Amino acid sequence: MHANNFAAVHLTGSVTCVLYGCTAGPSRFDGFSATTATGGAGGDVPKVVEIDCIGRNNGVTSAANQGSTSHFGGKHVRVNCQYYGNANDQVADVGAGTCSWNVGVAVGPDGIGSGFSGFQCGNDGTDPKMWLDGCTFTSVDYDVCAQNATATILYRNMAAPSVKPASTGTIGTY
């Protein structure tokens, strides 16, 4: 799937979505995007499961988008997925209350952007959380970034990730 004007797979509203073996990209914005119908805080966000999915070459004209993103309190599970060649962080979960669990996810290399992370948690809002289990990183500038002081990234069953210097949140094991 690909798109010229928005995310390749744009999920909105109070639904549960299970995606299996889907490839998203190239697109102008995110590959997989879970957000509100209005694109702003205050609405319903889908619960999403991505299994064996690929998000590649997204954000190529805007340089500000990822392979997979949850917004505004979304709940996201990613299993055995690959995200690479995206113009910004490869995976990002942003906004108050957003949570994701990532198992066996491979990220990298970066696309046209530089200075980004494989996994980024919390560029806005409060208390976003991201769990990583057995994830791998290839040629990304930084493996993880807990963008703000209330963001948390916890990992296990993998090497300690490199942390973006601007990261001010909590990064540790579980």
Biotite code that builds the C-alpha atoms (Angstrom):
import biotite.structure as struc

atoms = struc.array([
    struc.Atom([0.000, 0.000, 0.000], chain_id="A", res_id=1, res_name="MET", atom_name="CA", element="C"),
    struc.Atom([1.213, 3.491, -0.704], chain_id="A", res_id=2, res_name="HIS", atom_name="CA", element="C"),
    struc.Atom([-0.174, 7.005, -0.633], chain_id="A", res_id=3, res_name="ALA", atom_name="CA", element="C"),
    struc.Atom([0.573, 10.421, -2.081], chain_id="A", res_id=4, res_name="ASN", atom_name="CA", element="C"),
    struc.Atom([-1.372, 12.568, 0.355], chain_id="A", res_id=5, res_name="ASN", atom_name="CA", element="C"),
    struc.Atom([-1.433, 10.755, 3.697], chain_id="A", res_id=6, res_name="PHE", atom_name="CA", element="C"),
    struc.Atom([-0.348, 7.629, 5.526], chain_id="A", res_id=7, res_name="ALA", atom_name="CA", element="C"),
    struc.Atom([-0.240, 4.422, 3.512], chain_id="A", res_id=8, res_name="ALA", atom_name="CA", element="C"),
    struc.Atom([-2.417, 2.739, 6.176], chain_id="A", res_id=9, res_name="VAL", atom_name="CA", element="C"),
    struc.Atom([-4.361, 5.386, 8.094], chain_id="A", res_id=10, res_name="HIS", atom_name="CA", element="C"),
    struc.Atom([-6.437, 3.967, 10.969], chain_id="A", res_id=11, res_name="LEU", atom_name="CA", element="C"),
    struc.Atom([-8.886, 6.138, 12.916], chain_id="A", res_id=12, res_name="THR", atom_name="CA", element="C"),
    struc.Atom([-11.725, 5.808, 15.421], chain_id="A", res_id=13, res_name="GLY", atom_name="CA", element="C"),
    struc.Atom([-12.607, 3.376, 18.200], chain_id="A", res_id=14, res_name="SER", atom_name="CA", element="C"),
    struc.Atom([-11.902, 0.112, 16.410], chain_id="A", res_id=15, res_name="VAL", atom_name="CA", element="C"),
    struc.Atom([-9.521, -2.786, 16.858], chain_id="A", res_id=16, res_name="THR", atom_name="CA", element="C"),
    struc.Atom([-7.348, -3.494, 13.809], chain_id="A", res_id=17, res_name="CYS", atom_name="CA", element="C"),
    struc.Atom([-5.222, -6.576, 13.194], chain_id="A", res_id=18, res_name="VAL", atom_name="CA", element="C"),
    struc.Atom([-2.808, -6.289, 10.275], chain_id="A", res_id=19, res_name="LEU", atom_name="CA", element="C"),
    struc.Atom([-0.932, -9.372, 9.099], chain_id="A", res_id=20, res_name="TYR", atom_name="CA", element="C"),
    struc.Atom([1.771, -9.414, 6.435], chain_id="A", res_id=21, res_name="GLY", atom_name="CA", element="C"),
    struc.Atom([1.027, -5.884, 5.185], chain_id="A", res_id=22, res_name="CYS", atom_name="CA", element="C"),
    struc.Atom([3.588, -3.584, 3.575], chain_id="A", res_id=23, res_name="THR", atom_name="CA", element="C"),
    struc.Atom([3.072, 0.167, 3.950], chain_id="A", res_id=24, res_name="ALA", atom_name="CA", element="C"),
    struc.Atom([5.076, 2.516, 1.792], chain_id="A", res_id=25, res_name="GLY", atom_name="CA", element="C"),
    struc.Atom([6.226, 4.518, 0.164], chain_id="A", res_id=26, res_name="PRO", atom_name="CA", element="C"),
    struc.Atom([3.973, 7.317, 1.352], chain_id="A", res_id=27, res_name="SER", atom_name="CA", element="C"),
    struc.Atom([4.296, 10.998, 1.994], chain_id="A", res_id=28, res_name="ARG", atom_name="CA", element="C"),
    struc.Atom([3.559, 10.573, 5.715], chain_id="A", res_id=29, res_name="PHE", atom_name="CA", element="C"),
    struc.Atom([3.540, 7.584, 8.110], chain_id="A", res_id=30, res_name="ASP", atom_name="CA", element="C"),
    struc.Atom([3.451, 4.018, 6.820], chain_id="A", res_id=31, res_name="GLY", atom_name="CA", element="C"),
    struc.Atom([1.052, 2.738, 9.499], chain_id="A", res_id=32, res_name="PHE", atom_name="CA", element="C"),
    struc.Atom([-0.691, 5.512, 11.449], chain_id="A", res_id=33, res_name="SER", atom_name="CA", element="C"),
    struc.Atom([-3.204, 5.097, 14.279], chain_id="A", res_id=34, res_name="ALA", atom_name="CA", element="C"),
    struc.Atom([-4.801, 8.403, 15.243], chain_id="A", res_id=35, res_name="THR", atom_name="CA", element="C"),
    struc.Atom([-8.067, 10.232, 15.793], chain_id="A", res_id=36, res_name="THR", atom_name="CA", element="C"),
    struc.Atom([-10.439, 10.972, 12.932], chain_id="A", res_id=37, res_name="ALA", atom_name="CA", element="C"),
    struc.Atom([-9.600, 14.678, 13.244], chain_id="A", res_id=38, res_name="THR", atom_name="CA", element="C"),
    struc.Atom([-5.849, 14.148, 13.522], chain_id="A", res_id=39, res_name="GLY", atom_name="CA", element="C"),
    struc.Atom([-5.829, 15.968, 16.882], chain_id="A", res_id=40, res_name="GLY", atom_name="CA", element="C"),
    struc.Atom([-6.096, 15.009, 20.534], chain_id="A", res_id=41, res_name="ALA", atom_name="CA", element="C"),
    struc.Atom([-9.463, 14.321, 22.098], chain_id="A", res_id=42, res_name="GLY", atom_name="CA", element="C"),
    struc.Atom([-10.962, 11.606, 19.906], chain_id="A", res_id=43, res_name="GLY", atom_name="CA", element="C"),
    struc.Atom([-10.985, 7.829, 19.764], chain_id="A", res_id=44, res_name="ASP", atom_name="CA", element="C"),
    struc.Atom([-7.805, 6.062, 18.621], chain_id="A", res_id=45, res_name="VAL", atom_name="CA", element="C"),
    struc.Atom([-7.746, 2.475, 17.341], chain_id="A", res_id=46, res_name="PRO", atom_name="CA", element="C"),
    struc.Atom([-6.131, -0.420, 19.128], chain_id="A", res_id=47, res_name="LYS", atom_name="CA", element="C"),
    struc.Atom([-3.728, -1.947, 16.591], chain_id="A", res_id=48, res_name="VAL", atom_name="CA", element="C"),
    struc.Atom([-1.835, -5.220, 16.195], chain_id="A", res_id=49, res_name="VAL", atom_name="CA", element="C"),
    struc.Atom([0.762, -5.451, 13.411], chain_id="A", res_id=50, res_name="GLU", atom_name="CA", element="C"),
    struc.Atom([2.175, -8.939, 12.754], chain_id="A", res_id=51, res_name="ILE", atom_name="CA", element="C"),
    struc.Atom([4.898, -9.573, 10.147], chain_id="A", res_id=52, res_name="ASP", atom_name="CA", element="C"),
    struc.Atom([4.307, -6.114, 8.667], chain_id="A", res_id=53, res_name="CYS", atom_name="CA", element="C"),
    struc.Atom([6.781, -3.842, 6.886], chain_id="A", res_id=54, res_name="ILE", atom_name="CA", element="C"),
    struc.Atom([6.804, -0.035, 6.940], chain_id="A", res_id=55, res_name="GLY", atom_name="CA", element="C"),
    struc.Atom([9.372, 1.272, 4.452], chain_id="A", res_id=56, res_name="ARG", atom_name="CA", element="C"),
    struc.Atom([10.329, 4.469, 2.646], chain_id="A", res_id=57, res_name="ASN", atom_name="CA", element="C"),
    struc.Atom([7.687, 6.638, 4.312], chain_id="A", res_id=58, res_name="ASN", atom_name="CA", element="C"),
    struc.Atom([7.916, 10.389, 4.820], chain_id="A", res_id=59, res_name="GLY", atom_name="CA", element="C"),
    struc.Atom([10.175, 10.678, 1.820], chain_id="A", res_id=60, res_name="VAL", atom_name="CA", element="C"),
    struc.Atom([8.825, 14.064, 0.760], chain_id="A", res_id=61, res_name="THR", atom_name="CA", element="C"),
    struc.Atom([8.029, 15.466, 4.202], chain_id="A", res_id=62, res_name="SER", atom_name="CA", element="C"),
    struc.Atom([11.062, 14.161, 6.171], chain_id="A", res_id=63, res_name="ALA", atom_name="CA", element="C"),
    struc.Atom([8.918, 13.979, 9.313], chain_id="A", res_id=64, res_name="ALA", atom_name="CA", element="C"),
    struc.Atom([7.260, 10.580, 9.377], chain_id="A", res_id=65, res_name="ASN", atom_name="CA", element="C"),
    struc.Atom([7.782, 7.001, 10.475], chain_id="A", res_id=66, res_name="GLN", atom_name="CA", element="C"),
    struc.Atom([7.174, 3.396, 9.458], chain_id="A", res_id=67, res_name="GLY", atom_name="CA", element="C"),
    struc.Atom([4.622, 2.937, 12.270], chain_id="A", res_id=68, res_name="SER", atom_name="CA", element="C"),
    struc.Atom([3.113, 5.480, 14.669], chain_id="A", res_id=69, res_name="THR", atom_name="CA", element="C"),
    struc.Atom([0.439, 5.592, 17.362], chain_id="A", res_id=70, res_name="SER", atom_name="CA", element="C"),
    struc.Atom([-0.933, 8.922, 18.522], chain_id="A", res_id=71, res_name="HIS", atom_name="CA", element="C"),
    struc.Atom([-3.066, 10.415, 21.318], chain_id="A", res_id=72, res_name="PHE", atom_name="CA", element="C"),
    struc.Atom([-3.369, 7.483, 23.726], chain_id="A", res_id=73, res_name="GLY", atom_name="CA", element="C"),
    struc.Atom([-3.321, 4.685, 21.161], chain_id="A", res_id=74, res_name="GLY", atom_name="CA", element="C"),
    struc.Atom([-2.475, 1.110, 22.117], chain_id="A", res_id=75, res_name="LYS", atom_name="CA", element="C"),
    struc.Atom([-0.234, -0.771, 19.669], chain_id="A", res_id=76, res_name="HIS", atom_name="CA", element="C"),
    struc.Atom([1.366, -4.231, 19.480], chain_id="A", res_id=77, res_name="VAL", atom_name="CA", element="C"),
    struc.Atom([4.040, -4.927, 16.846], chain_id="A", res_id=78, res_name="ARG", atom_name="CA", element="C"),
    struc.Atom([5.300, -8.511, 16.367], chain_id="A", res_id=79, res_name="VAL", atom_name="CA", element="C"),
    struc.Atom([8.113, -9.548, 13.989], chain_id="A", res_id=80, res_name="ASN", atom_name="CA", element="C"),
    struc.Atom([7.754, -6.368, 11.954], chain_id="A", res_id=81, res_name="CYS", atom_name="CA", element="C"),
    struc.Atom([10.377, -4.441, 9.976], chain_id="A", res_id=82, res_name="GLN", atom_name="CA", element="C"),
    struc.Atom([10.621, -0.676, 9.613], chain_id="A", res_id=83, res_name="TYR", atom_name="CA", element="C"),
    struc.Atom([13.334, 0.822, 7.429], chain_id="A", res_id=84, res_name="TYR", atom_name="CA", element="C"),
    struc.Atom([14.138, 3.650, 5.058], chain_id="A", res_id=85, res_name="GLY", atom_name="CA", element="C"),
    struc.Atom([11.670, 6.009, 6.740], chain_id="A", res_id=86, res_name="ASN", atom_name="CA", element="C"),
    struc.Atom([12.601, 9.681, 6.824], chain_id="A", res_id=87, res_name="ALA", atom_name="CA", element="C"),
    struc.Atom([12.315, 10.169, 10.593], chain_id="A", res_id=88, res_name="ASN", atom_name="CA", element="C"),
    struc.Atom([12.317, 7.752, 13.538], chain_id="A", res_id=89, res_name="ASP", atom_name="CA", element="C"),
    struc.Atom([11.452, 4.286, 12.279], chain_id="A", res_id=90, res_name="GLN", atom_name="CA", element="C"),
    struc.Atom([8.761, 3.728, 14.964], chain_id="A", res_id=91, res_name="VAL", atom_name="CA", element="C"),
    struc.Atom([7.224, 6.504, 17.082], chain_id="A", res_id=92, res_name="ALA", atom_name="CA", element="C"),
    struc.Atom([4.541, 6.520, 19.750], chain_id="A", res_id=93, res_name="ASP", atom_name="CA", element="C"),
    struc.Atom([3.447, 10.009, 20.689], chain_id="A", res_id=94, res_name="VAL", atom_name="CA", element="C"),
    struc.Atom([0.869, 11.700, 22.866], chain_id="A", res_id=95, res_name="GLY", atom_name="CA", element="C"),
    struc.Atom([-0.494, 11.304, 26.368], chain_id="A", res_id=96, res_name="ALA", atom_name="CA", element="C"),
    struc.Atom([-1.179, 7.726, 27.425], chain_id="A", res_id=97, res_name="GLY", atom_name="CA", element="C"),
    struc.Atom([0.106, 6.098, 24.237], chain_id="A", res_id=98, res_name="THR", atom_name="CA", element="C"),
    struc.Atom([1.522, 2.601, 24.864], chain_id="A", res_id=99, res_name="CYS", atom_name="CA", element="C"),
    struc.Atom([3.117, -0.041, 22.676], chain_id="A", res_id=100, res_name="SER", atom_name="CA", element="C"),
    struc.Atom([4.625, -3.508, 23.010], chain_id="A", res_id=101, res_name="TRP", atom_name="CA", element="C"),
    struc.Atom([7.211, -4.405, 20.360], chain_id="A", res_id=102, res_name="ASN", atom_name="CA", element="C"),
    struc.Atom([8.398, -8.023, 20.042], chain_id="A", res_id=103, res_name="VAL", atom_name="CA", element="C"),
    struc.Atom([11.091, -9.124, 17.583], chain_id="A", res_id=104, res_name="GLY", atom_name="CA", element="C"),
    struc.Atom([10.882, -5.857, 15.656], chain_id="A", res_id=105, res_name="VAL", atom_name="CA", element="C"),
    struc.Atom([13.779, -4.914, 13.344], chain_id="A", res_id=106, res_name="ALA", atom_name="CA", element="C"),
    struc.Atom([14.439, -1.247, 12.546], chain_id="A", res_id=107, res_name="VAL", atom_name="CA", element="C"),
    struc.Atom([16.779, 0.570, 10.191], chain_id="A", res_id=108, res_name="GLY", atom_name="CA", element="C"),
    struc.Atom([18.488, 1.789, 8.196], chain_id="A", res_id=109, res_name="PRO", atom_name="CA", element="C"),
    struc.Atom([17.278, 5.398, 8.162], chain_id="A", res_id=110, res_name="ASP", atom_name="CA", element="C"),
    struc.Atom([15.850, 7.038, 5.078], chain_id="A", res_id=111, res_name="GLY", atom_name="CA", element="C"),
    struc.Atom([16.622, 10.607, 4.050], chain_id="A", res_id=112, res_name="ILE", atom_name="CA", element="C"),
    struc.Atom([16.625, 12.042, 7.568], chain_id="A", res_id=113, res_name="GLY", atom_name="CA", element="C"),
    struc.Atom([19.513, 11.983, 10.018], chain_id="A", res_id=114, res_name="SER", atom_name="CA", element="C"),
    struc.Atom([19.788, 12.189, 13.792], chain_id="A", res_id=115, res_name="GLY", atom_name="CA", element="C"),
    struc.Atom([16.737, 10.014, 14.397], chain_id="A", res_id=116, res_name="PHE", atom_name="CA", element="C"),
    struc.Atom([16.029, 6.845, 16.374], chain_id="A", res_id=117, res_name="SER", atom_name="CA", element="C"),
    struc.Atom([14.842, 3.345, 15.693], chain_id="A", res_id=118, res_name="GLY", atom_name="CA", element="C"),
    struc.Atom([12.198, 3.719, 18.422], chain_id="A", res_id=119, res_name="PHE", atom_name="CA", element="C"),
    struc.Atom([11.021, 7.107, 19.694], chain_id="A", res_id=120, res_name="GLN", atom_name="CA", element="C"),
    struc.Atom([8.553, 7.532, 22.535], chain_id="A", res_id=121, res_name="CYS", atom_name="CA", element="C"),
    struc.Atom([6.780, 10.740, 23.500], chain_id="A", res_id=122, res_name="GLY", atom_name="CA", element="C"),
    struc.Atom([7.462, 13.850, 21.473], chain_id="A", res_id=123, res_name="ASN", atom_name="CA", element="C"),
    struc.Atom([4.371, 15.396, 23.057], chain_id="A", res_id=124, res_name="ASP", atom_name="CA", element="C"),
    struc.Atom([1.906, 14.654, 25.838], chain_id="A", res_id=125, res_name="GLY", atom_name="CA", element="C"),
    struc.Atom([2.577, 12.889, 29.107], chain_id="A", res_id=126, res_name="THR", atom_name="CA", element="C"),
    struc.Atom([3.322, 9.376, 30.226], chain_id="A", res_id=127, res_name="ASP", atom_name="CA", element="C"),
    struc.Atom([3.766, 7.477, 26.936], chain_id="A", res_id=128, res_name="PRO", atom_name="CA", element="C"),
    struc.Atom([5.275, 4.010, 27.393], chain_id="A", res_id=129, res_name="LYS", atom_name="CA", element="C"),
    struc.Atom([7.057, 1.633, 25.026], chain_id="A", res_id=130, res_name="MET", atom_name="CA", element="C"),
    struc.Atom([8.185, -1.936, 25.722], chain_id="A", res_id=131, res_name="TRP", atom_name="CA", element="C"),
    struc.Atom([10.817, -3.616, 23.509], chain_id="A", res_id=132, res_name="LEU", atom_name="CA", element="C"),
    struc.Atom([11.457, -7.372, 23.623], chain_id="A", res_id=133, res_name="ASP", atom_name="CA", element="C"),
    struc.Atom([14.082, -8.973, 21.364], chain_id="A", res_id=134, res_name="GLY", atom_name="CA", element="C"),
    struc.Atom([14.239, -6.012, 18.971], chain_id="A", res_id=135, res_name="CYS", atom_name="CA", element="C"),
    struc.Atom([17.189, -5.345, 16.636], chain_id="A", res_id=136, res_name="THR", atom_name="CA", element="C"),
    struc.Atom([18.705, -2.200, 15.144], chain_id="A", res_id=137, res_name="PHE", atom_name="CA", element="C"),
    struc.Atom([20.626, -1.724, 11.892], chain_id="A", res_id=138, res_name="THR", atom_name="CA", element="C"),
    struc.Atom([22.279, 1.544, 10.868], chain_id="A", res_id=139, res_name="SER", atom_name="CA", element="C"),
    struc.Atom([20.043, 3.960, 12.721], chain_id="A", res_id=140, res_name="VAL", atom_name="CA", element="C"),
    struc.Atom([21.672, 7.022, 14.292], chain_id="A", res_id=141, res_name="ASP", atom_name="CA", element="C"),
    struc.Atom([20.291, 6.093, 17.735], chain_id="A", res_id=142, res_name="TYR", atom_name="CA", element="C"),
    struc.Atom([18.431, 2.979, 18.803], chain_id="A", res_id=143, res_name="ASP", atom_name="CA", element="C"),
    struc.Atom([15.976, 4.670, 21.182], chain_id="A", res_id=144, res_name="VAL", atom_name="CA", element="C"),
    struc.Atom([14.794, 8.078, 22.347], chain_id="A", res_id=145, res_name="CYS", atom_name="CA", element="C"),
    struc.Atom([12.501, 8.762, 25.311], chain_id="A", res_id=146, res_name="ALA", atom_name="CA", element="C"),
    struc.Atom([11.768, 12.258, 24.046], chain_id="A", res_id=147, res_name="GLN", atom_name="CA", element="C"),
    struc.Atom([10.368, 13.973, 27.142], chain_id="A", res_id=148, res_name="ASN", atom_name="CA", element="C"),
    struc.Atom([10.809, 13.579, 30.910], chain_id="A", res_id=149, res_name="ALA", atom_name="CA", element="C"),
    struc.Atom([7.617, 11.510, 31.311], chain_id="A", res_id=150, res_name="THR", atom_name="CA", element="C"),
    struc.Atom([8.333, 9.064, 28.474], chain_id="A", res_id=151, res_name="ALA", atom_name="CA", element="C"),
    struc.Atom([9.431, 5.515, 29.332], chain_id="A", res_id=152, res_name="THR", atom_name="CA", element="C"),
    struc.Atom([11.132, 2.861, 27.181], chain_id="A", res_id=153, res_name="ILE", atom_name="CA", element="C"),
    struc.Atom([11.750, -0.543, 28.783], chain_id="A", res_id=154, res_name="LEU", atom_name="CA", element="C"),
    struc.Atom([13.602, -3.404, 27.057], chain_id="A", res_id=155, res_name="TYR", atom_name="CA", element="C"),
    struc.Atom([14.635, -7.054, 27.530], chain_id="A", res_id=156, res_name="ARG", atom_name="CA", element="C"),
    struc.Atom([16.025, -10.036, 25.582], chain_id="A", res_id=157, res_name="ASN", atom_name="CA", element="C"),
    struc.Atom([18.246, -7.749, 23.525], chain_id="A", res_id=158, res_name="MET", atom_name="CA", element="C"),
    struc.Atom([21.475, -5.783, 23.703], chain_id="A", res_id=159, res_name="ALA", atom_name="CA", element="C"),
    struc.Atom([21.318, -2.473, 25.524], chain_id="A", res_id=160, res_name="ALA", atom_name="CA", element="C"),
    struc.Atom([20.204, 0.108, 22.957], chain_id="A", res_id=161, res_name="PRO", atom_name="CA", element="C"),
    struc.Atom([22.132, 3.269, 22.160], chain_id="A", res_id=162, res_name="SER", atom_name="CA", element="C"),
    struc.Atom([20.274, 6.311, 23.493], chain_id="A", res_id=163, res_name="VAL", atom_name="CA", element="C"),
    struc.Atom([19.814, 9.612, 21.677], chain_id="A", res_id=164, res_name="LYS", atom_name="CA", element="C"),
    struc.Atom([21.600, 12.314, 23.722], chain_id="A", res_id=165, res_name="PRO", atom_name="CA", element="C"),
    struc.Atom([18.497, 14.561, 23.797], chain_id="A", res_id=166, res_name="ALA", atom_name="CA", element="C"),
    struc.Atom([16.545, 11.769, 25.503], chain_id="A", res_id=167, res_name="SER", atom_name="CA", element="C"),
    struc.Atom([15.229, 12.993, 28.879], chain_id="A", res_id=168, res_name="THR", atom_name="CA", element="C"),
    struc.Atom([12.840, 10.168, 29.823], chain_id="A", res_id=169, res_name="GLY", atom_name="CA", element="C"),
    struc.Atom([13.392, 6.796, 31.461], chain_id="A", res_id=170, res_name="THR", atom_name="CA", element="C"),
    struc.Atom([15.146, 3.970, 29.612], chain_id="A", res_id=171, res_name="ILE", atom_name="CA", element="C"),
    struc.Atom([15.759, 0.688, 31.409], chain_id="A", res_id=172, res_name="GLY", atom_name="CA", element="C"),
    struc.Atom([15.168, -3.049, 31.586], chain_id="A", res_id=173, res_name="THR", atom_name="CA", element="C"),
    struc.Atom([12.068, -4.946, 32.687], chain_id="A", res_id=174, res_name="TYR", atom_name="CA", element="C"),
])
